[in-house]
Amino acid sequence: LNGSPSYVKSKVQRDTPKIEKKPFALPQKNAGQYKHVYAYLLKTRCINRNVINDMIRRDFLYEDIRGNATFVGFNNNNEACFCFQRGCSDKIPDGQKRAFTRVVESSNFDFAWNVCNNSNKLFVTEAAIDSLSVMTMFELHNMNPNNYDYVATCGSSIRPMINYVKNHPDIKTIYLGYDNDFKG
């Protein structure tokens, strides 16, 4: 209260180690191979083949050399800057609580996974596979899924959605497709 601390300030200097952040790099593609991605998304997740084909053709999805579904997010300069991976097997590895998932180190969550179709309607989900499910539902109801833009926040943060809307001011309608749980 008098303006001076009642403790003695330490004179010991400690070096704080600097943690080097690796530059962002996409996992290596399994050249032309998509059998695990197709098997998992088609059979296990019931995603429409047209949706999968479109995402692969547009480089939003590929299979890495370990057989994982690899979802790629791009920034405003159309440069890959985000990557989320999901194992294509529902077999849970020993010592784990769930199937393999990871966000690639140094991914930029400002962009996360997004698909721009130059629409004025945006569909926001928690996961890329959720967005693929929405696209599949549109296909099943004879609606064109490319009439919407998509953002998968890859978690419950709204930061990727806010950033997307700031960079796409023509968005007029936002649909939220979050999970029915506490975070959602």
GIBELRA-V503653 format. One record per backbone hydrogen bond with DSSP energy under -0.5 kcal/mol. NH is the residue of the N-H (numbers start at 1). CO is the residue of the C=O. If there is no record, write none. Layout:
NH | CO
NH | CO
This chain:
9 | 7
14 | 12
16 | 14
17 | 15
20 | 18
22 | 20
30 | 63
31 | 29
33 | 30
38 | 34
39 | 35
40 | 36
41 | 37
42 | 38
43 | 38
43 | 39
44 | 39
44 | 40
45 | 40
47 | 41
52 | 48
53 | 49
54 | 50
55 | 51
56 | 52
57 | 53
58 | 54
59 | 56
60 | 55
61 | 55
62 | 70
64 | 68
65 | 28
67 | 64
69 | 86
70 | 62
71 | 69
71 | 84
72 | 60
72 | 70
73 | 82
75 | 79
78 | 75
81 | 73
82 | 73
84 | 71
85 | 102
86 | 69
87 | 100
93 | 91
96 | 93
102 | 85
104 | 83
104 | 102
107 | 104
108 | 81
109 | 107
111 | 108
112 | 108
113 | 152
114 | 112
115 | 150
116 | 114
117 | 115
122 | 173
123 | 149
124 | 122
124 | 175
125 | 151
126 | 177
131 | 127
132 | 128
133 | 129
134 | 130
135 | 131
136 | 132
137 | 133
138 | 134
139 | 135
140 | 136
141 | 137
141 | 138
142 | 139
143 | 138
145 | 143
147 | 144
148 | 145
149 | 121
150 | 115
151 | 123
152 | 113
153 | 125
153 | 151
154 | 126
155 | 126
162 | 158
163 | 159
164 | 160
165 | 161
166 | 162
167 | 163
168 | 164
171 | 168
172 | 120
173 | 120
175 | 122
177 | 124
177 | 175
181 | 179
